[in-house]
Amino acid sequence: MTKWRKGDPHLINGGDSGLSMEGAREIAEFFGRSDTTIYDWIHKGLLPAAKLPNGHWFTNKSLLLEWLMANNEAELEARKS
């Protein structure tokens, strides 16, 4: 599983094309999970997100979809073993 770290270049969105997500609640709605689950994933370094100066968490849908695909591929490979 990919670990994401503060300052990763992957967290930079080259412009807002409607893909930006700000706040744990918005991210939680995307996944259909609770805010608590999102905070847990972020603090464990499992979710690609960065903390903004205003204290909100930020990510974008492209990164989240990439993250989901990478984790799905890893799980499929593990099942083959």
N, CA and C of each residue as an Amber inpcrd file, in Angstrom:
protein
   243
   0.8420000  -1.1730000   0.0000000   0.0000000   0.0000000   0.0000000
   0.8900000   1.2400000   0.0000000   0.5460000   2.1920000  -0.8140000
   1.3370000   3.4090000  -0.9410000   1.2010000   4.2780000   0.3070000
   2.3250000   4.7340000   0.8180000   2.3310000   5.6860000   1.9330000
   2.5200000   7.0780000   1.3470000   1.7390000   8.0120000   1.7870000
   1.8260000   9.3980000   1.3210000   2.4050000  10.2290000   2.4390000
   3.2990000  11.1330000   2.0600000   3.9540000  11.9710000   3.0560000
   3.7000000  13.4490000   2.7810000   3.7600000  14.2020000   3.8480000
   3.6050000  15.6510000   3.7580000   4.5920000  16.1940000   2.7270000
   4.1120000  17.0270000   1.8130000   4.9710000  17.6480000   0.8270000
   5.1690000  16.8370000  -0.4410000   4.5080000  15.6630000  -0.5530000
   4.6270000  14.8710000  -1.7790000   4.1910000  15.7050000  -2.9770000
   4.9700000  15.6650000  -4.0600000   4.5840000  16.4350000  -5.2490000
   3.2740000  15.9510000  -5.8490000   2.8600000  14.7250000  -5.5320000
   1.6040000  14.1920000  -6.0430000   0.3970000  14.9640000  -5.5280000
   0.6050000  15.7270000  -4.4510000  -0.5170000  16.4300000  -3.8380000
  -0.7930000  17.7820000  -4.4770000  -0.0010000  18.1480000  -5.4580000
  -0.1720000  19.4570000  -6.0890000  -1.1060000  19.3220000  -7.2720000
  -2.1550000  20.1540000  -7.2830000  -3.1090000  20.1600000  -8.3900000
  -2.7850000  21.3610000  -9.2600000  -2.5750000  21.1240000 -10.5330000
  -2.1670000  22.1890000 -11.4380000  -3.2650000  23.1550000 -11.8300000
  -4.2620000  23.3010000 -11.0520000  -5.3590000  24.2050000 -11.3500000
  -6.6590000  23.5380000 -10.9570000  -7.6270000  24.3250000 -10.6130000
  -8.8850000  23.7550000 -10.1610000  -9.7850000  23.4820000 -11.3520000
  -9.9420000  22.2200000 -11.6670000 -10.8120000  21.8300000 -12.7670000
 -12.0180000  21.0820000 -12.2240000 -12.4290000  21.4300000 -11.0100000
 -13.5500000  20.7570000 -10.3820000 -13.1490000  19.4600000  -9.7030000
 -11.8630000  19.1930000  -9.6470000 -11.3930000  17.9540000  -9.0410000
 -10.9730000  18.1320000  -7.5900000 -10.7630000  19.3730000  -7.1660000
 -10.2930000  19.6410000  -5.8090000 -11.3370000  19.2680000  -4.7750000
 -10.8430000  18.7440000  -3.6560000 -11.7080000  18.4120000  -2.5360000
 -11.0630000  18.9830000  -1.2850000 -11.8220000  19.7460000  -0.5240000
 -11.2860000  20.3530000   0.6930000 -12.1550000  19.9720000   1.8730000
 -11.5150000  19.4650000   2.8970000 -12.2080000  19.0950000   4.1240000
 -12.4930000  17.6080000   4.1950000 -12.3480000  17.0750000   5.3950000
 -12.5600000  15.6400000   5.6070000 -13.9840000  15.2350000   5.2350000
 -14.9290000  16.0950000   5.4670000 -16.3280000  15.7510000   5.1680000
 -16.5300000  15.5200000   3.6730000 -15.9800000  16.3960000   2.8440000
 -16.1190000  16.2420000   1.3980000 -15.4200000  14.9700000   0.9140000
 -14.2500000  14.6910000   1.4670000 -13.5130000  13.4760000   1.1150000
 -14.2990000  12.2490000   1.5810000 -14.8590000  12.3220000   2.7860000
 -15.6510000  11.2180000   3.3300000 -16.8680000  10.9320000   2.4570000
 -17.5240000  11.9690000   1.9770000 -18.6820000  11.7920000   1.0970000
 -18.2880000  11.0850000  -0.1980000 -17.1180000  11.4070000  -0.7210000
 -16.6130000  10.7710000  -1.9390000 -16.4940000   9.2560000  -1.7450000
 -16.0130000   8.8340000  -0.5680000 -15.8150000   7.4210000  -0.2760000
 -17.0320000   6.7470000   0.3520000 -17.9790000   7.5450000   0.8100000
 -19.1180000   6.9650000   1.5230000 -18.7050000   6.4470000   2.8950000
 -17.7660000   7.1440000   3.5120000 -17.2350000   6.7720000   4.8230000
 -17.4170000   7.9460000   5.7850000 -17.0630000   7.7140000   7.0450000
 -17.1850000   8.7700000   8.0470000 -15.9520000   9.6740000   8.0260000
 -16.1150000  10.8680000   8.5950000 -14.9830000  11.7840000   8.7560000
 -13.8760000  11.1070000   9.5630000 -14.2640000  10.3580000  10.5950000
 -13.3010000   9.6810000  11.4620000 -12.4380000   8.7090000  10.6750000
 -13.0400000   7.9670000   9.7660000 -12.2850000   7.0280000   8.9310000
 -11.2840000   7.7680000   8.0630000 -11.7060000   8.8860000   7.4930000
 -10.8160000   9.6760000   6.6370000  -9.6350000  10.1960000   7.4480000
  -9.8920000  10.7480000   8.6430000  -8.7990000  11.2190000   9.5020000
  -7.8440000  10.0770000   9.8300000  -8.3940000   8.9040000  10.1090000
  -7.5750000   7.7370000  10.4270000  -6.6740000   7.3810000   9.2510000
  -7.2340000   7.3100000   8.0480000  -6.4460000   6.9940000   6.8500000
  -5.3480000   8.0320000   6.6150000  -5.7010000   9.3030000   6.7870000
  -4.7310000  10.3820000   6.5620000  -3.5780000  10.2680000   7.5650000
  -3.9120000  10.1190000   8.8410000  -2.8810000  10.0790000   9.8830000
  -2.0000000   8.8340000   9.7900000  -2.5120000   7.7740000   9.1990000
  -1.7100000   6.5670000   8.9800000  -0.8780000   6.6710000   7.7000000
  -1.0610000   7.7760000   6.9540000  -0.3180000   7.9680000   5.7130000
  -0.8460000   7.1360000   4.5620000  -2.0780000   6.7000000   4.6660000
  -2.6560000   5.8350000   3.6440000  -3.4250000   6.5820000   2.5640000
  -3.7530000   7.8220000   2.8200000  -4.5670000   8.6000000   1.8810000
  -3.7850000   9.8100000   1.3980000  -3.7680000  10.0620000   0.0890000
  -3.0380000  11.2230000  -0.4260000  -3.7790000  12.5240000  -0.1250000
  -3.3480000  13.1980000   0.9230000  -3.9760000  14.4540000   1.3240000
  -2.9250000  15.3390000   1.9870000  -3.1450000  16.6230000   1.9080000
  -2.2460000  17.5990000   2.5350000  -3.0840000  18.5470000   3.3870000
  -2.5000000  19.0170000   4.4700000  -3.1880000  19.9580000   5.3450000
  -2.9060000  21.3770000   4.8740000  -3.9570000  22.1280000   4.6700000
  -3.8560000  23.5250000   4.2440000  -3.5920000  24.4300000   5.4500000
  -3.1180000  25.6530000   5.2070000  -2.8810000  26.5870000   6.3260000
  -4.1240000  26.8430000   7.1730000  -5.3190000  26.7150000   6.5760000
  -6.5540000  26.9410000   7.3400000  -6.9430000  25.7250000   8.1770000
  -6.1210000  24.6480000   8.1260000  -6.3830000  23.4620000   8.9330000
  -7.2010000  22.3930000   8.2330000  -7.7500000  22.7060000   7.0620000
  -8.5360000  21.7220000   6.3160000  -7.6200000  20.7850000   5.5470000
  -8.0930000  19.5720000   5.3200000  -7.3690000  18.6190000   4.4980000
  -7.7620000  18.8200000   3.0510000  -6.7940000  18.6650000   2.1470000
  -7.0080000  18.8970000   0.7250000  -6.5170000  17.6940000  -0.0710000
  -7.2360000  17.3360000  -1.0920000  -6.7990000  16.3470000  -2.0710000
  -7.5820000  16.6100000  -3.3490000  -7.4370000  15.7390000  -4.3270000
  -8.2800000  15.8700000  -5.5070000  -8.7100000  14.4960000  -5.9790000
  -9.7810000  14.4700000  -6.7560000 -10.3890000  13.2090000  -7.1730000
  -9.4470000  12.3690000  -8.0170000  -8.6240000  12.9920000  -8.8280000
  -7.6730000  12.2390000  -9.6530000  -6.7180000  11.4320000  -8.7770000
  -6.1890000  12.0640000  -7.7270000  -5.2890000  11.3640000  -6.8070000
  -5.9920000  10.2260000  -6.0890000  -7.2250000  10.4700000  -5.6890000
  -7.9600000   9.4390000  -4.9780000  -8.2470000   8.2450000  -5.8780000
  -8.5940000   8.5100000  -7.1300000  -8.8370000   7.4120000  -8.0660000
  -7.5530000   6.6420000  -8.3550000  -6.4420000   7.3610000  -8.4790000
  -5.1330000   6.7290000  -8.6750000  -4.7960000   5.8500000  -7.4660000
  -5.0460000   6.3590000  -6.2790000  -4.8080000   5.6400000  -5.0360000
  -5.6440000   4.3710000  -4.9810000  -6.9270000   4.4780000  -5.3350000
  -7.8040000   3.3100000  -5.3290000  -7.3180000   2.2440000  -6.3060000
  -6.9210000   2.6580000  -7.4950000  -6.4490000   1.7170000  -8.5090000
  -5.1620000   1.0270000  -8.0490000  -4.2330000   1.7790000  -7.4830000
  -2.9620000   1.2110000  -7.0290000  -3.2010000   0.1900000  -5.9240000
  -4.0860000   0.5040000  -5.0030000  -4.3680000  -0.4210000  -3.9080000
  -5.1210000  -1.6470000  -4.4010000  -5.9900000  -1.4720000  -5.3860000
  -6.7080000  -2.5970000  -5.9600000  -5.7420000  -3.5480000  -6.6620000
  -4.7950000  -2.9880000  -7.4280000  -3.7860000  -3.8070000  -8.1150000
  -2.9290000  -4.5680000  -7.1120000  -2.5450000  -3.9180000  -6.0280000
  -1.7310000  -4.5710000  -5.0010000  -2.4970000  -5.7220000  -4.3690000
  -3.7790000  -5.5120000  -4.1130000  -4.6040000  -6.5600000  -3.5110000
  -4.7550000  -7.7480000  -4.4670000  -4.9400000  -7.4750000  -5.7460000
  -5.0570000  -8.5520000  -6.7330000  -3.7650000  -9.3590000  -6.8280000
  -2.6250000  -8.6750000  -6.8060000  -1.3370000  -9.3530000  -6.8510000
  -1.1380000 -10.2340000  -5.6150000  -1.5450000  -9.7320000  -4.4600000
  -1.4020000 -10.4900000  -3.2140000  -2.2700000 -11.7560000  -3.2430000
  -3.4160000 -11.6790000  -3.8630000  -4.3010000 -12.8380000  -3.9440000
  -3.7250000 -13.9090000  -4.8670000  -2.9470000 -13.4990000  -5.8650000
  -2.3400000 -14.4530000  -6.7920000  -1.2600000 -15.2910000  -6.1170000
  -0.6520000 -14.7140000  -5.0870000   0.4710000 -15.3990000  -4.4120000
   0.0130000 -16.5450000  -3.5440000
